[in-house]
Amino acid sequence: MKKFTLLFSLILVINSLFAQQLHFTSQYLQHNAMYNPGAAGISNKDMIGLSFRSMWSSFPGNPRTYMVYGDANLEKLKSGMGAYVYRDETGPTSRTGIQLAFSKHIISQDGKNKLGLGLEVRGLQYAIDKSKLGGALGSDPALAGAENKMAFDAGAGAYFTNGKLSVGAAVSQLVQSKLQLADVPGSKQGGKLYRHYNFNANYKIHTGADIYLIPNALVRVIENSPSEYEFGMNVNFQEKIWWGLNWRIEQFWSLQAGFKLLKRAGLTYSYDYYQSPISNFTEGSGAHELGLKFDLKKDN
């Protein structure tokens, strides 16, 4: 078991050196600005929030992500701002970052149609805690480089909404900044931040009695990694209770539920059940995600 743990830790390290995939959230409908800077402030619901995600607790290197975020509409400037501060931990590797987004809003005369054109800047610190790898791997030449590295990058996106239909397209890590944490002998690729292309859409269907069905989809195309396709259906009752079911193709099913607290706070929990082969090793421990957000506007 110890050898397996060390081997898995090494795989996590090598994966982090080359894939550089950004963290994700199952509750992506609540995090439009994280995936697309054009969506910053466009919902006109000023808010701050907290999020915690834990995956595969029975697996070595149990990935965990902590986030603090905010979103604000700058009405007089016809613009919006969004911010994320996060820490992503996977075994001996970690990423600590800040993401700032600014969106310029183009609004139709009747105020129903909004187009957000946004830019984001991102600063990240990648680190390896070599003490967690054990002596058996500590002398490996692949791990002889720096223990941490800073990188900066940028992204852009466009997001349209008319209150019912919302669609967006964005690219993150556009600059593809270099990030070389270790020198891997014989490697033909240097470490860098690879581009992520995000495409999303959702539609609100009013069924009566203030109940909305919200079919939604998110597609992530990542250089040097498999593309990800996620589809879901959410049900929202009077903005007081909501639940949903999502499916990421060939990866997991996600069950979600949430409710409003104290008029201006919302709590959402989701559980992701992973498909094989991952489920063969996680002993039924999927992913748990907890989100808490606070509306800052009194009329919400």
Order of alpha helices (4+ residues) and beta strands (2+ residues): alpha-alpha-beta-beta-beta-beta-beta-alpha-beta-beta-beta-beta-beta-beta-beta-beta-beta-beta
